[in-house]
Each structure stands twice: as structure tokens, then as C-alpha cells.
Amino acid sequence: MINNNNCKKQALIALLLLLPMPIIGVLSSFYVPSFGKAVWAIAKIWLLVFPVAWLFFVDKDRLSWSLSSKRGVLAGLLWSIPVSGIILGMYWFAGDSLIDANAKAKIDELGITSPWVFLLFAVVMSLVNSLMEEYVWRWFVFSKFKVLIGSKLAIMCSAFFFTLHHIVIMWNFGSFQLVLIGSLGLFLGAIIWGWLYQKYNSIWPGWICHVFADAVIMWIVWQVIAG
């Protein structure tokens, strides 16, 4: 019982030290012009470094590639079809009503409107950022919630906190309708990715599905840029 209580205490501390950082980072980047981008960068670095540091120095464990089985890879590919299809369907159905009138100007401020710059941005977001998110939310956050509340609720809670900071991003680029629909879509997608992680004990099936979803989102962003 003592060891179990100690594990739960450590899991709670880990979550308290990590979960606020994404929301602090995105809020700062949008609403604190003087040093918000620096806070956002620090938050990103924290999300990368903290889980590994905790694994080494608190959990006393080592990193693993958590390679997936062929079934896991196939599951990730199959789930990418409905997930990507739903995103496209929402865009085709709602169209411009999802996008804020000032969205293009805000995207222009990011300096990614050149085709080649945007292509690089899209590749990084679809392949690298999605991998980082799976590493943080499906491996680390899910595993800590699992210690506290079990796997089923851990999938829900990790999906909720994953969605939370994305709401701020959508609020600054889209309409209220986008925030509502996008939040629901993100939450359901995160549940699928969490379920894939739990089932196959690997981040790779969820990452495969995540890549396709992000690629579709990047295509939609380019439609906004192209006008």
C-alpha cells in the first residue's frame, strides 16, 4: 500500500509540473507580445525535456522505442481514414464559416505564406510535432493518469488536457463554431490515439493516424492562405 500510494503521489506531482505548461505557452504567445514567444519556446522545451528527466531521475527507468506490432501499424492506418475523412467533411460542410475573418492576416504574421516555407512548416507539424504530442500526451500524461485513475479514465483525462490548449489556438484563428466543432474533433481523436496506445502499448499506431489528421489540417490551412 505504501509503494502504491508513493507511485500515485509521484504521478500527481509529475502531472502538476507538466499539464499547465502548454496552456501557459500558447496564452503567452498570443496575449503577451513582449516576451510571449520566449515563454512559448520554454514551454515547448519543457514538454520535451521534463518527461525524459522524470523517467530517468524519478521513475529510474530508461527510454524505449516501444516498437509497434504489424497489427498496430495497420490499426493506425485504418483509423486514419475515418479521422481524416471527418476533418475534411467538417471543412467541406461548414467551409469559410469555420475560419475567422482575420485568420489570413494572423497566419501572415507567422511568416509561413510562401509555398516552400509553408511546405516545410506543414511537414514539421505533421511529422515532428505530432510525434512530440504522442510522446507527451499518449505516453507520459496517459501513463501518469493511469497510475492515478486507471486506463479508461486516463484516456479521457489525457484527451481533455490535450484538447485544452488547442482551444486557445483555434479561438485565435477561427470562429466560435470552429472552437466547438474542433474541440470535439480533437477530443475524439485523442481518445482514439489514447486507445491505440493502450491497446498496442506503443505510440506509433496513434502517431500514424495523427500524421494523416495533421496533414489534412495543413491542407485546409493552405486553402485559407491561398484565399
PyMOL commands that set and color helices and strands:
alter all, ss='L'
color gray80, all
select helices_A, chain A and resi 2-18+20-31+36-57+70-98+103-110+115-149+151-173+176-200+204-226
alter helices_A, ss='H'
color red, helices_A
deselect
rebuild
show_as cartoon
